[in-house]
Amino acid sequence: MRDIAAKYFKEGYSCSESIVQAAIDKGYTPKEFLCAATPFSGGMGVRCLCGSVAGSQIVIGSLYGKNDNSDGMKARKIAKEFNENFAKKYKVNCCKILSSGFEFHSKERKAHCLNIIIDAADILEKVIENAKIEVPSK
């Protein structure tokens, strides 16, 4: 996923859109979810929650969220796992803090965000793979 997400970000997709579009390409998420990712770009327009994190959570929800066959508990568990792994690398998930020291529209910030997107895509793919082989609790 990392290379796919990076490609989309370089093509002008936002951080959240890049993650979701990569998940669409991998067959994890329906194509209709791309538009749901757009408002999460740039920390929801106020540089709050990192769009890479938000996009990843959209994908997790689409795969494991509440529906007729699920109470959503698996989604919450996987979301927590994603957040814990992201925090190991970045400590925070706030766009404003993650990109502090960079001018928002600068090439330097864009390069920095690209690395975050790549890491988020890696973490997302790992938690999805872990969820597929998860041993049910007794």
N, C-alpha and C positions, 0 to 999 in steps of 0.2 A: 504493500500500500504506500509505503514511504515515497517511492519514485513517482507513483501516479499522482499523489497529493502534491508533491513538489512541482511536477509538470504543470498542474492546473494553477497553482499559485503563481508560477512564472508567467503563465498565460493571462493573468489578470483576475482570476477567481480570488475571492477573499479567503481568509484563513478557514473559517467555518465551511464555506462552500467547497474548498479544496478537499477537506476531510470527507465531507458527505459525497462529493462527486467521485472520489476514489473508492468509497464504499459501494457506490452505485456500480462502478466499473467492475468491482470484485463480486458483484451479485449479492451483497449483504443487505442492501437497502433499495427500495423502489425509487425510480427516477423522480417521482413526484416529491420526494423529500428534499430535493435540492432547493426549491423555493423556500422551504421552511428554515433552511440554514442562513439565508441572506440577512435577516435582521440581527443575527449574532455576530456579524462582522465588526471588527474594530471594537470588541468589547461592548456589543449592543449599542454602538454609536456613542457611548459615554466612556469607553475604555475600561469597563469593569471586568466581567468574566472573559477570559481569553477565548477567542472564537474557535481555536483548535480544540479546546476542552468542550465548549458548547457543541460543536459539530460532532465530536466523539460521543457525547451524551445523546444526541439525536439518533445516531446510529445504534447505540446500545438500546435505547428505547424502542426503536423500530424492530429490533430483533427479539427483545426479551420483555417488552413492556406489557402492561395490563391489556388483556383481551379476553375473549370468551373462554379461552383455555388456560389463562395465566392470571395470577393475582398481582403480578408485577414484582414480586419479591426477588426473583432472579435478576431482574433489571437493576434493582437497587443494590444488590450485592456486587454485581459486575461494575456498576457505576462507581461504587466505593473503591473497588479494586483498581479501576482506572485512576481515580483521583489519588489514591495512595502511591501508585507508581509514578504518576506525574509529579507529585510532591517530593518524591525521592530525588528527582532530577532538578526541579525548579523551586521548591519550597512553597510557592504561591501559584494561584491560577488567575490572578488579576492582570489583565492586559496592561493597565497603567504601570504597574510595578515591573512586570516582565519587560516592558519596553522603555523603562525610565532611562534617561540619558541619551535617548535618540529623538531627533525631530520626527514627528509622526509620519510625514510623507517622504522621509529620506531613504536613499538607497541602503544606507547602513541598517536602518530599522527593518527594512524589507528583508535584508539578508539574515538578520537576527531572527525575525519571525519565521523565515523559511526553515531554520534549524528547529524551531519549536514545533512547527507543523510536521516535520519529518519525525521528530521524537514522539509527538502525539499519535501519529499514524502507526508507528511501531508499537507503542503501548496498546493502542486500540486493537490492532491485529492480534497481539499476544493475549489480551483478555478474552477476545472472541474465541481464539483457538483453545484457551484454557476452559472456557465455558462448554465447548463441545465435548471435552473429555472429562468433564467434572463427574466425580463419583457421587451418586445421590446419597444423601445422609439417611441413616436408618432411624 
